[in-house]
C-alpha cells in the first residue's frame, strides 16, 4: 500500500483557536486537492505553544459535539488528520494532546508524557502528564503518535514499535537553539538525527511535523521530515517558513527492509522486561 502524507509546518496564532481552526480547514482542502491521504499538523497547532494561564480557556474535547472538532471530524471524511490541541479530562486536568481523526471519527488521542520544565520550558507548571504510550489501528495500518519531548526519550518510540506501530507520527513545537557554522540550528540537527536513528533502529517510517513562526521570544524552525525504514530521508520542508510538504510512503518497504534486517524479529522483549524488573528492584542501591 502507498500513502500520500502531507505535513504542515504552521505558524499559529497564540490563544485564538478559531483563527487556527480556519487554517486547519484550509490546509485540509489544499491537501485533499493535492492527493494527500493523511495530513499532519504540529504540536498544539490549534492553540499556539506558550499558553501559560491561557490553558483553561483554549481546551477542547475531541468529540463531535465540540464546536472546534465538529468541522475537523467532517474534514476527516476526505483525508485522515493529526491535530494538536489542549485536552481537558472530566476532572479538569489539562493535557498537551494530539488526536488522530479518520472517517468522521476520533481514532486515537495521545497525551504528552514528557513535559519539559527546564531551561526555556515550563510545561509542567500548566499541564498534567500523560501516562500511556499506545499504538492504534488506522485504515493504512498500525500507527503511533508522540509529541516533541516524548521522542527525545528512547522509551516511547520503543514502546510504540513493540506495540505494532509501523508508522510513527511525531508532532513538535521545537524552538531554535544553538547557532553553528552549518546552515541549520543545533536543535534542528539534533531532531533530524534522532528521527533518522529511530527510523533505522525500528525499521519504521518516521513522519515529523514541526511548527514555524515566533511566539513570546521563541523561534520555531519548521524543517518537517519523513524518513523510511532504511533511515533514508524521503522529504524535507523548508526552515523558518510556513509550508505544506507532501511525500508518498510505500508501506511495502517494511517487508523489504525487515526481510533484510530482522531487528524486530530478533528483539528480546522478555529479556528487556526481566532486566527492567531487576533494575527497578535495585533502584535504591544506585542512589
Protein Blocks (a to p, Z undefined) as FASTA:
>chain_A
ZZddddddddddehilklmmmmmmmmmmmmmmnopabdcddehklnojmlmlmmmmmgcc
ddfkbmklmmmmmmmmmoccddddddddfkopacddddddeehiafbdcddfbdcdehjb
cklmmpccdfbdcddddfkbccdddehjlmmpfklmmmmmmnopabdcdddddddehiaf
bfcdfklmmmmmmmmmmmmmnopacdddddeddeehiacekjpacddfkopafbdcdehi
acdddddddfklmmmmmmmmmmklmpcfklmmmmmmmmmmmmmmmZZ
